[in-house]
């Protein structure tokens, strides 16, 4: 039963609210039968509180209640029916107050239904086939949706019957009839006001441009921008944590030589895109994507290897490049499917060798080493005065798409590792930074993840709390950061606009780390603090086979990889080259003390020289820097693509039926 409720998304809070709501309805029915007016009124107030909680705090209950046929409208009608039943119980049927109440119930239902229909039509018509950032669509004269209309869904308006219910309770408890009449009038005015507010917005949106006109308006804006490079991102609906794959490439494209455009396919992912000065288009439908004017685009970059990539890859005038979202020794980092791309860009020689091992699948000439431009933010060893207490970042990967990629240590060594670190005799600070998708596929991994968070919370409970002043300052800074992110979708951002935003991020990180002290542990499952900021605050990393290992190698600091199979060290490093300069943790975490000793005293780190060699192998040379090499690769591929398809020349589309020619004439096959 517990697992079934968990699958529904019902936690203890949701179950408590559900129980209180059901019990309150039952007690109200009893109070109606017993004609206990004041107790009925008290129970009514409890019901309104639970309805508010359902709409604002435990929204999962709304879906569950609708699924069992007791949705919001049914609950509202039940609430009002009980009021009318109370009139019957007290023999007050036929009074003026009763007719006011009964008439208001009917009118309220009609008005709220009208409001919901108007609001639904406004929001539906305002939902354009595309969403954009940093592109001028003012020529379309799009009407705005009033903020209040977005903020007041049906679930909130239905609570406007509160005056009706309280007025009736006041009258039935012995008060004057004017109480019921006034309450009914207030409820009608609130509902009528909502309808009158929604009506002008509905009329304005009746004149919305058609989808074809919107696409043409967007194409006009794209013709003014003339993008040359596209960053194309698509990922499953509801998997917004994967947007980091696109975010990591924004800065490099902003600093590049070519005009770049970002294309998203899922609306739900767009709010998680970091503020950028690049133009952004979110186009969910493949037909609308095909209608976009990308005539100047000659290079498309793909951070993920997903099915919807094919919707852009079919454009033959564009060179398509898999850039990925980090180099690792996992199978997806050398996937045979990548042969559909014109080129595969990797950080260094290590990436090239991974694809070399996929024999007869990827041509070595199609692999280009461009470095990792993102790693400019990764710093080296912390100064000695900050290493008095070693800081370990534990960064387990997720379970992967199938069991062949099940490389996470969270549900095997993770619990024991964190417990030994936070409860050990010598103080160690832990930063727990799991993969954003950890626990999505495996219940065991999800349970381990939750328990690790509990362990860290228990350990922090024995430490001095963060000062209220720091908590307040962090909250204020985060509010400004979130406001900037939210407003980024509503305004055009220039590179200068982003300076203030990045200053806010720097200030938040500084306050976050300094205010917590040298001993407080950290659970990082949000976008802040950033991964690279966690790197810079640590002295050693423990991880799994993952792209974060190659990124951490840029710091020159010691790291360890968990191998629960007990493979021989040399064989393990042969299978996973990114472990070549790392310590290997065995079952029982054998070797952990050696890793911690290397963090405390970098001079005694036996693998330091080997890591310098591995850094060059995995990430490429320091000169020229990664951003320069990446920009050169983009420019070179663009120029080569331009030779094949000059701007203005469009590749012929692939016919729907390759075995038929023009006007249905069969294509000759053979002799």
N, C-alpha and C positions, 0 to 999 in steps of 0.2 A: 504493500500500500504506500509506503514511504517513497519507494522508487517511482511509483505511478504519479504521485503528487509532484515529485521533483521534475518528472518529464513535463508536467503541465506548467511548471514554473512557479508552483505555490510553495513559498517558504513559510516560516512560522508566523511572520507578521501578516501575510495574506490570509492564512488559515484563521488567525485570530479575528481579523476584520470580517471574514466570511461568517464565522461562528456568531459574532456579535450581531451582525446584520440579520441572520436567520432567526436568532433568539428574540431580537427586538420586534420583528414582524409578528412572531408568535405571541409575544406578550401584549402587543397592541391589540391583536384579535381577542385576547382574553379580557383586556380592559374594556373593549367595546361591549362584550357580553355582560361585564359587570358594571358598565356605565361609570367607570372610574376616569373622569375627565382629566384631572391633573396628571395622573400617572400616564395616561395616554399621551398628553402633551410632552412629558419628559421623554417618553420613548420616541416620540417624533423627532425631538432634537438629537437624540442619539443616532437616529436613522440619517439625518442630514450630515452629521459628522462622518459617518461611515461612507456615505455617498461621496463626500468631498475627498476622503482618503482614497477611494477607488479611482477617482478621476485624476488625482494629483500624486499619490504616493505608491499605491499598489495597483498600477494600471493593468497588470496581468489578470487581475480578478475580472475586469470588464470583459475580456475575451472568454474567460471560463464561464461566467454567468450567462453570456449570450449563447454559448454552446449548449447550455442546459435549459434554454428557453426561458430564462428570467433576466432578459436584457434590461437596459435602462428604461425604455418606454413601459415595459411591463411593470417594473418596480414603481415607477411614478404613478401609473394608473392604480396600482394596488394601494399605494399610500393615500391617494385621493379617495378611492373607494372606501377605505377604512374610515375616513372622515365622514363621508355620507352615511356609512353604517352607524356611526356614533350618533348622528342626528336621529336615525331610526330608533336606536336603543333608548334615547332620552325622550322619545315621542315629540320631536321637534320638527317633523316633516310637515311641510305646508306653511311654515313661517316665512317671513320675508327673508330672514337670514339664510334659510335653507335654499330658497330659490336663487339668491345671490350666489351661494356656494355652488349649487348644481350647475347654474348657467356659466359660472367662471370655469368650472372643470371642463365643460364642453368647449368654451371659447379658447381656453388655454391650450387644449389639445390641437385645435385648428391652427392657432397662431404659431405654436412651436413647430408644428409640421410645416407650415408655410416658411418659417425662418430656415428650417433645416433644408428644405428644397432650394430656396434662394441661395443659401450659403454653399450648398453642394454644387450648384450650377456655376457660381462665381469661381470657386476653387478649381472646378473641372476645366472651365474655359481659360482660366489663368495658367493652367498647366501646359506650357508651351511644349512643342515637340523637342525643343532643345533648351538648355540652360547655359548661360555664358558668364564669364568674368572678363573684365578688361577689354570688352568689345562694345562698340557703339551701335546700339540698336534703337536709338532715339527716333530714327526715321519711321519706325513702325507705329509710333504713337500708342504704345501699350498702356492701358489703364492700370492703375495700381490697385492692389487689394488692400482695403483698410486694415491696419494692424489689429483693431478691435474685432474685426470679423474673423481673423485667424485665431485670435485669443479666446473667443467665446464659442466653443463647439456646443452641440446639442446637450451634452452632459452637464454643462454649466447652466445653460438657460433653463433646463428643467428644474433646477433648484429654486427658480423664481417663484415656485408655488409655496414657499415658506410663509409669506404673509397670509396667504389664503388659509393654510393649516393653522397657524397660530391665532389668527383672528377668529376662526371657528371654535378653537379650543377655549379662547377667552369668553366668547359668547355662551357656549354650552356650559361653562363653569359658573355661569350666573351673571356675566357681564351684559352690557347693553348690546342690542343688535348692531349698533354702528361699528362695533369691533369686527364682526364678520364681514360687514359691508365694506369697511375700509380695507381690510386685508384682501378681499376679493378684488377691489378696485386697484390696489397696488400691484397685485399679480398680473391683472390684465394690462395695466400700463407698462409694466416691464416687458411683457411678451410683445405687446403692440409696438413699443419703442424699438425692440430688436428687429421686428419686421420692417418698420419704416427706415431703420438704419441700413438694412441689407438691400432694400429695393433699389436705391440709386446705383449701388455697385453692380447689381444684377443688370440694370439697363445699360450701364457703361460697358459691361463685358459682353453684351449681346452684339456689340460692334467690333469684337475682337477680329484681328486679321486671321485668315485661314492658315492652316499648316504650310501650305505652299508659299503663301506670302511671307510667313516667318522665315522659312528656309531661304527664300530669295533675299530677304533683308539681311540675314546672317551672311549669305554669300557676298553681298555688297560690302559688308564690314571686313570679311576675309580678303576680298580683292584689294581693299585699302591697306591691310596689314601685309599681304603677300608672304605668308609663312613659308619657310624653306625646309624646316625640320619639324617633325611631329613626335611628341612623347605620347604613346598610346597605352592607356591603362584600362584593364577590365578585370573584375574579380567578382565572385559570387555575391548575390544580394545578401546583406546582413553580415558580411565578412569585412566590416569597415576597418578592422585592425590591420588589414593587409595594405592599406593605402600608404604605409611607410615605404612600400616598394616604389611608388611614384615620387613621394616627397623627397627621397634621397637624390633624385636627379635634377630637381628644380634649380638649385644654385648653379650647377655646372652649365645648364642651358642658359640661365640668365646672364652668365659671364661669357658665353660663347660668342662667336662671330656671326652666326647665322640666326635669322629671325625664326623663333620657335613658337610652336602652338602645342598646347596640352589638350588631348582628347580623352574624355572619360566616357564610359558606357553606362554606368549605373548611377542613378540620381542619389541613392542612399550613400554612396561613397564620397560624393562631391563635398559635403560639409567637412570631411576630414582631410581635404587637401589643404596644405599649408598656404598662408598668404604668399602670393607671387605676383610679380609684375608681368608675367607672361600671359598672353590671351589664353582663355580656357573655354572649351566647348564640351558640354555633356550631351551626348546624342544617343539615347537608348535604342532606337529602332535602326536596324541595318539599312532599310530603304532610305532613311534620312541621312545616314552616314554616306551612303553612295551618292546622294544628291549634293553633298558639300563640295564647294569649289576649292579644291586643293591643288590647283593647276601648277602652282609654283613649288609645291613640296616634292622633294626628291629623296629625302631620308626620313625613315620612320624608325623610332627606337621603342623596343618592347621590354619592359622590366619583368613581365610575367609570361609564362608559356601556357596560355589558355585557349579554349576553343574559339572564342569570339575574335581572336586575332585574325582569323581568316577573312573577316569582313573588310579588313583594310589590306591584308596581304595580297588580295586578288588584284590590286592596282599595280599593273606591271611597270608603270613609269616611275614608281618609287622603289628605292633600295631599302630592303627591310632588314633590321639589325636586332638581334637578341642581345640586350645589355644585361639582363638579369637584375637581381637585387642583392648581390653579394656572391663571392666565390667560396664554395665549400666542396668537400669530398663526397657530398651526397649524390645519389644517382641523378636527381633532377638537374644538377649542375653539369651533366654531360649526357643529356637526354637525346636519343636518336631523333626525336621529333623536331629538334632544333634545325634539322637539315632543310626545313621549309623556308628558313631565313636565308637571305643572300649572304650575310656575314654574321659571325658570332664574336662579340667583343668581350674579352676577359681582362683581368687585371695584369697578370704576368705569365711567365712561362708555365707555372703550375696549372693554370687554366687550359693552356694549349695542350699540355700533356694529358689532361683528363679526357679531352675530346679525341686525342690520338689513340687512347685505349679503346674507344668505340670504333673499332676498325670497320672500314668499308661503309661508314655512315656519314662522317663529316670530313670534308676535304680540308687538309691543313692550310691551304691557301685562303680559306674562308674564315680563318680564325685570326683576330687582330688583337694585339696586346695594347691596352690603352690606360692601364693603371686604375686607381680608385680615387677620383677627384674628391670624394666625400671625406677622405681621411686626413685632410688638412687640419681638421679640428682635433685630431688625436694627439695628445701630448705624451712626453716620455715620463721617466721616473719622477715621483714626487720628491721634494727636498727632504733631507734626513729628519728635520724637526717635525715633519708631518707623518713620518713612518714609525713613530714610537709605538703606535698600535697598528698592526698591519690590517689593511682593508682587503677583503676577498669579495670579488664580484662573482656570484654564482649565476650563470646564464644558461639554463638548460634549453635545449631546442624543443620542438613540439613532436607529436607522434608521427607526423608525415601523412601522406595521402593513403598509404597502405602499409602492411606489416614489413615489407621489404625496406621501408624507410623509417622504421620504428627505432630511432636512435636516442630518444630522450632518456636521461638518467633520473628524471624527477621521481618516478615511482620505484626506483631501485636504490640508488645511492643517495638521492637528493635529501631525503628525510634524515638519514644518518649523518650526512655531511653537515647540514645546517645545525642539527642538534649538537654535534661535537664542537662546532665553531662557537655557538652562542653559550654553551654550557661548559666549555673547557676551562682548565685552570688558568691559562693565560688569556688576557683579553684580546679579542679579535672582532673587528667590525665587519658586518656582512651587508652586502648590497645584493638583494635578490631581484634579478631582472630576467624573468622568463620570456620565452618567445610569445608574441601576442596571441598565437593560436593554441598555446598549450592547454590541454584539457578538452579540446573540441571533439576529439574522436574517441578517447579512452577514458572511461570512468575511473580507472585506477590512477591515471595521470592527473585527472581533475581532483581526485581526493587527496593525492599527495601534495598538489599545489595548494589546496586549502589548508592542509595541516602545516606546511612550511610557513605560510602566512601566520597561522596561529602561534607557532613556535617563536617567530620573530616578535610578534605582538607581546607574548609573555615575557620575552627577554627585555624588551623596551619598557615594560611595566616596572622593572626593577631599577630603571634609570631616571634621572631628573627629566621632567617634561620640558618640551620646548617652551620658551617664555611666551606669555600671551601677546607681547608686543611683536614678536617675530611671527607668530601665527596670524596676527592681524595684518602685518605688512605683506606676508605671503598671499593672504586671501585678497588683499587689495590689488596686488600686482597680477595675480591670476585672473581677477575679474577684468582688469584692463586688457590682458592678453586675450582672454576669451572674447571680449567685446570687439577687439581688433579683428580676430579671426572671423567672427560672425559678420562684421561689417565688410569684410574683404569681398564678400559675394555681391555687395551692393554698390561698390565704388571702384573706380579705376585706380590701380596702384602703380606708382612709378618706383624705380629703384630707390629714390630718395624717401618715399613713403615707408619703405621697408626698413630703413635705418632705425627709425624710432621703435619699430616693432622688435627688431633684434636687440636693441638696447634694453627693452623691457625683459626679454628672455635672459639676457646676461645678468641683469639685476636680480631676477627671480632666482636663477641658479646660485648666485653668490649668497643671497640671504638663506636659501634652502640649506646649503651645505654648512655655512658658518654657524647658523643658529642651532643646528642639531648637535653640535659638539663632536668630539672624536670617537665616542663610544656607541652612539645611537645607530642601530641597524635600520636598513631601509628596504621597503618593498616597493618596487617600481613597476607598476602595471599600466600607468598612464603615459601620455606623450611627454610629460615632464616628470622628472628630469630626463633629458635625452640620453640615448645609449652612450654616445661619445663623452658626455659629461660624466656618466657613471664610470667609464673607462678611466678618465682623468683623475677621479677621486679614489681609484683603487691601486693596489700594489701587486695584485696577482688575480688571475681569473681561473675559475673552474668551469668547464663547459663540456659540451658533447661535440660530435662531428657536426659542424655548423659554420655558416659564413661569418659569424661573429669571431671565430678563432682567427681567420685570416685578417679581419679588421683589427683585432687586438694585437696581432703581431706587429702592426705599425708602431705601437708604443714602445717596443723593445722590452717590455716587462715580462716576467715569467708567467707561464700559464700551464694548466694541467687539463687533460682530457680523461673522462671516465671511461674505463673499459671493463665492463662487468663480466665479459666472457673469459677473462684471464689469458688473452692471447699473448704470445711472446712479444717483447718490446719491439724488436726489429721487424717482425712480421706485421705488427699493428701499424708501425710507421710506414711500412711498405704499402699496406692497403690504404692508409690515409696520410698522404704526404703532409697535410697541414699539421699533423701531430709530430712532424720530424724534429722540431726543436722544443717540444713540450714535455712536461713530466706526465707519466701515465699513472692514474689512480686505479688500483686493483680492487677486487672484492674485499670488503672490509676496510676500504680506503687506505690500503697500504701505500705509503709514500706521501701521505698528507703532510707530515711534519717536515719532510724535505722541501716541499713546496712552500710552506710557511716560512721556513728558514731563508729561502731564496728571496722572499718578499721583504723580510726584515733586513737582510744584509745583501744587497744586489752584488756587492763585490765578491761574494762567495757563490754566486749563481753559476753552476757548472755548465749551463746550456746557453749562456748569454751570447757567446761567439756564434754558436750554431744558429741562434735566432736571427742574427744579422744576415747570415747567408740565406735563411729561409725567407726573410722579408723581401730580399731581392728576387727570389724565385717566385714567390706568390704575388707580389705587388709590383714588381718591375723596378727599374732604377729610380733614384731620387732626382736625377737630372736627365732630360727636362722633367719638370714636375708633372703630376698626373693630369691636372687641368689643361696644361699645354698639350699633352699627348692626346687627350680626349678631344680637345678642340681641333687639333690637326687631323684626327681621324674623321671627324664629322666633315670638315672642309674637303678633305681628299675624296671621300665617298660622294659628297655632293657634286663635286666637279666631274667625277667619273660618270655619275648618273645623268648629269646634264649633257654629256657627250652623246649618250644613248637616246635621251629624250629631252631636247631643248624645251624651254618653257614655251608653251603654245602648242607643242606636239603631244597628243594624247594617244596612249596605247589603245589598240582596238580591243573592245570588250570580248571576253570569252563567250562564244555562242552557247545558248541554253542547251542545244542538242548538237554535239560535235560531229555527229554523223549525217548532218543535213546542211546543205549550202543555202544560198540566197533563194528566197521565194520557194522554198521546199524542194529545190533540186538536189537529188542525192549526191553526196560527195563520192567520187570514184575511189575504190579501195583496191590497191594492187593493180594487176593487169586485167 
